[in-house]
Amino acid sequence: MSIAIITPTRNRVQTIALLARWLRQQTVKPDMWVVVDDGDEEIRFEEPMTHLIKRKQGPGEPTHSLCLNLRQALPYMLADKIFICEDDEYYAPTYLEEMSKRLDQYPAVGIGYSKYYHLGLRSPYVHENMQHASLAQTSFRRELIGEFIRCMADPKDNFIDIKFWRLVRSRGLIWRDADNYIPSNGTPGAQYVGMKGMPGNPGIGFGHKAMPGYRQDPTLEWLRRWIRPEDFSAYEKIAEQLWVNRKN
């Protein structure tokens, strides 16, 4: 079954380059990756399956244009399985494979107990929620595209994930990701981490600001648990730079 990915982005050249790297490593390759960019910084891709849409911001447009960007990608969503992959997320090489397996059984699949890591604060957080998945860890079969469109009626509403899962929760699957990257007994380890405080356009939603539940992780050891060792260095460099900028 074919796979399509949608990524809305704005002025995040560094993070979108990292996402391209994580998608390049996937054990199951997407057939199309549609990137909708409404920023003023130029981004380029070498991936042949990428379709880049440059969307010009209109007058009176909301500051965060998630709905508007997602709408631009929908005409290209002819694949059997649709994934939303955001640019400030880490995806392990088996992420698409693991989600796709579950999509063979359920029309909507997402991951609960979201793992967040705020690089600027060096703080990990696990959101104990199984009622809905974050948009960045949501996938669905094309038969649900009508429900997805209904959730974007208001261009100022950025809580598309909550609305979507309210519509499909009884038919979909939300599963809990592993707590560590290292596989155990043949079971794949952690599949993703929601990276917060990344360079570029500020993110929105839960986890982007300091919260009471955030732990302190000055040596990045918690992040090492969640991310594949050979991929960790990319975030270590960003964390170090953010730390220097913060002190200055």
GILINGI-V721426 format. One record per pair of residues at least 12 apart in sequence whose ideal C-beta (glycine too) atoms are under 10 Angstrom apart, sorted by the first residue. I is the first residue (numbers start at 0). J is the second residue. Records with the same first field share a line. If there is no record, write none. Layout:
BEGIN
I = J, J
END
This chain:
BEGIN
0 = 30, 78, 79, 80, 99, 102, 103, 140, 141
1 = 29, 30, 31, 77, 78, 79, 80, 81, 141
2 = 25, 27, 28, 29, 30, 31, 32, 48, 78, 79, 80, 81, 82, 95, 98, 99, 102, 138
3 = 29, 30, 31, 32, 33, 48, 50, 72, 75, 76, 77, 78, 79, 80, 81, 82, 141
4 = 18, 22, 25, 29, 30, 31, 32, 33, 34, 48, 49, 72, 76, 78, 80, 81, 82, 83, 84, 95, 138
5 = 31, 32, 33, 34, 35, 68, 69, 71, 72, 73, 75, 76, 81, 82, 83, 84, 85, 134, 147
6 = 18, 19, 22, 32, 33, 34, 35, 36, 49, 51, 68, 69, 72, 82, 83, 84, 85, 86, 88, 135
7 = 33, 34, 35, 36, 37, 52, 54, 63, 64, 65, 66, 67, 68, 69, 70, 71, 72, 83, 84, 85, 86, 134
8 = 34, 35, 36, 37, 38, 40, 42, 51, 68, 85, 86, 87, 199, 200
9 = 35, 36, 37, 38, 39, 40, 54, 56, 62, 63, 64, 65, 68, 86, 199, 200
10 = 36, 37, 38, 39, 40, 42, 198, 199, 200, 201
11 = 36, 38, 40, 42, 85, 86, 87, 197, 198, 199, 200, 202
12 = 36, 38, 40, 41, 42, 43, 86, 198, 199
13 = 40, 42, 86, 87, 197, 198, 199, 233, 237
14 = 85, 86, 87, 88, 194, 197, 198, 199, 200, 202, 237
15 = 34, 36, 38, 40, 42, 43, 44, 85, 86, 87, 199
16 = 42, 43, 44, 86, 233
17 = 86, 87, 88, 89, 90, 194, 197, 230, 233, 234, 237
18 = 32, 34, 84, 85, 86, 87, 88, 89, 90
19 = 32, 34, 42, 43, 44, 45, 46, 49, 86
20 = 89, 90, 230, 233
21 = 84, 88, 89, 90, 91, 92, 94, 95, 191, 227, 230, 233
22 = 46, 48, 49, 82, 84, 90, 92, 94, 95
23 = 45, 46, 92
24 = 90, 91, 92, 93, 94, 227, 229, 230
25 = 90, 91, 92, 93, 94, 95, 96, 99
26 = 91, 92, 93, 94, 95, 96, 97, 99, 187
27 = 80, 92, 93, 94, 95, 96, 97, 98, 99, 100
28 = 46, 48, 95, 96
29 = 46, 48, 49, 78, 80, 82, 84, 95, 99
30 = 48, 77, 78, 79, 80
31 = 48, 49, 50, 72, 75, 76, 77, 78, 81
32 = 44, 46, 47, 48, 49, 50, 51, 82, 84
33 = 48, 49, 50, 51, 52, 68, 69, 71, 72, 73, 74, 75, 76, 78, 81
34 = 46, 49, 50, 51, 52, 53, 68, 72, 84, 86
35 = 50, 51, 52, 53, 54, 64, 65, 67, 68, 69, 70, 71, 72, 73, 75
36 = 51, 52, 53, 54, 68, 71, 86
37 = 52, 53, 54, 55, 56, 57, 60, 64, 67, 68, 71, 200
38 = 53, 54, 56, 64, 199, 200
39 = 53, 55, 56
40 = 199, 200
41 = 53
42 = 86
50 = 72, 75
52 = 68, 71, 72, 74, 75
53 = 71
54 = 67, 68, 70, 71, 72
60 = 154, 155
61 = 153, 154, 155, 156, 157
62 = 155, 157, 200, 201, 203
63 = 154, 155, 156, 157, 200, 201, 202, 203, 204
64 = 154, 155, 157
65 = 83, 85, 134, 151, 154, 155, 156, 157, 158, 159, 203, 204
66 = 150, 151, 152, 153, 154, 155, 156, 157, 159
67 = 151, 154, 155
69 = 83, 134, 147, 148, 150, 151, 154, 159
70 = 148, 151, 154
73 = 144, 147, 148, 151
76 = 141, 144, 147, 148
77 = 141, 144
78 = 140, 141
79 = 99, 102, 103, 140, 141, 142
80 = 95, 98, 99, 102, 103, 106, 108, 138, 139, 140, 141
81 = 102, 107, 137, 138, 139, 140, 141, 143, 144, 147
82 = 94, 95, 98, 99, 102, 108, 135, 136, 137, 138, 139
83 = 109, 132, 133, 134, 135, 136, 137, 138, 139, 147, 159, 160, 163
84 = 134, 135, 136, 137, 138, 191
85 = 133, 134, 135, 136, 193, 194, 202, 204
86 = 135, 194, 197, 199, 200, 202
87 = 118, 135, 193, 194, 195, 196, 197, 198, 199, 200, 202, 207
88 = 133, 135, 136, 191, 192, 193, 194, 197
89 = 114, 116, 180, 189, 190, 191, 192, 193, 194, 222, 225, 226, 227, 230, 231, 233, 234
90 = 135, 136, 190, 191, 192, 230
91 = 176, 177, 180, 187, 188, 189, 190, 191, 192, 225, 226, 227, 230
92 = 187, 190, 227, 229, 230
93 = 182, 187, 188, 190, 227
94 = 110, 136, 138, 176, 187, 189, 190, 191
95 = 138, 190
96 = 187, 190
97 = 110, 174, 176, 177, 187, 190, 191
98 = 110, 136, 137, 138, 172, 174, 190, 191
99 = 138
101 = 138, 171, 172, 173, 174
102 = 138, 139, 140, 171, 172
103 = 140
104 = 172
105 = 138, 139, 140, 167, 170, 171, 172, 173, 174
106 = 138, 139, 140, 141, 142, 143, 146, 167, 170, 171, 172
107 = 132, 137, 138, 139, 140, 142, 143, 146, 147, 163, 164, 166, 167, 168, 169, 170, 171, 172, 173
108 = 132, 136, 137, 138, 139, 140, 167, 171, 172, 173, 174
109 = 129, 131, 132, 133, 134, 135, 136, 137, 138, 139, 160, 163, 164, 167, 168, 171, 172, 173, 174
110 = 129, 132, 133, 135, 136, 137, 138, 172, 173, 174, 175, 176, 189, 190, 191, 193
111 = 126, 127, 128, 129, 130, 131, 132, 133, 136, 164, 172, 173, 174, 175, 176
112 = 125, 126, 127, 128, 129, 132, 173, 174, 175, 176, 178
113 = 125, 126, 127, 128, 131, 132, 133, 135, 136, 176, 191, 192, 193, 205, 206
114 = 126, 136, 176, 177, 178, 189, 190, 191, 192, 193, 194, 206, 221, 222, 224, 225
115 = 133, 192, 193, 194, 195, 196, 205, 206, 207, 210, 212, 213
116 = 192, 193, 194, 195, 196, 206, 213, 216, 219, 221, 222, 225, 226, 234, 238
117 = 193, 194, 195, 196, 197, 206, 207, 208, 209, 210, 213, 216, 238, 241
118 = 194, 195, 196, 197, 198, 219, 222, 234, 235, 237, 238, 239, 240, 241, 242
119 = 195, 196, 197, 198, 207, 209, 237, 238, 240, 241, 242, 244, 245
120 = 195, 196, 208, 209, 210, 213, 214, 215, 216, 238, 241, 242, 245
121 = 196, 213, 214, 215, 216, 217, 218, 219, 221, 222, 238, 241, 242, 245
122 = 195, 196, 206, 209, 210, 212, 213, 214, 215, 216, 217, 221, 222
123 = 192, 212, 213, 214, 215, 216, 219, 220, 221, 222, 224, 225
124 = 193, 195, 205, 206, 209, 210, 211, 212, 213, 214, 221
125 = 175, 176, 178, 212, 214
126 = 193, 205, 206, 210, 212
127 = 175, 212
128 = 173, 205
129 = 168, 173, 174, 175
130 = 161, 164, 165, 168, 173
131 = 158, 160, 161, 162, 163, 164, 165, 167, 168, 171, 173
132 = 160, 161, 163, 164, 168, 171, 172, 173, 174
133 = 160, 161, 164, 191, 193, 204, 205, 206
134 = 150, 157, 158, 159, 160, 161, 163, 164, 204
135 = 160, 191, 193, 194, 204
136 = 160, 173, 174, 176, 190, 191, 193
137 = 159, 160, 163, 164, 167, 171, 173
138 = 171
139 = 163, 167, 170, 171
140 = 171
142 = 170
143 = 163, 166, 167, 170, 171
145 = 166
146 = 162, 163, 164, 165, 166, 167, 170
147 = 159, 162, 163, 166, 167
149 = 162, 163, 166
150 = 162, 163, 164, 165, 166, 167
151 = 163
157 = 203, 204
158 = 203, 204, 205
160 = 204
174 = 190
176 = 188, 189, 190, 191, 192, 225
177 = 189, 190, 225
178 = 224, 225
179 = 223, 224, 225
180 = 192, 223, 224, 225, 226, 227, 228, 230, 231
181 = 224, 227, 228
188 = 224, 225, 226, 227
189 = 224, 225, 226, 227
190 = 225
191 = 225, 226
192 = 221, 222, 224, 225, 226, 230, 234
193 = 205, 206, 207
194 = 206, 222, 226, 234, 237, 238
195 = 207, 208, 209, 213
196 = 208, 209, 237, 238, 241, 245
197 = 234, 237, 241
198 = 237, 240, 241, 244
216 = 238
217 = 242
219 = 231, 234, 235, 238, 239
222 = 234, 235, 238
223 = 235
END
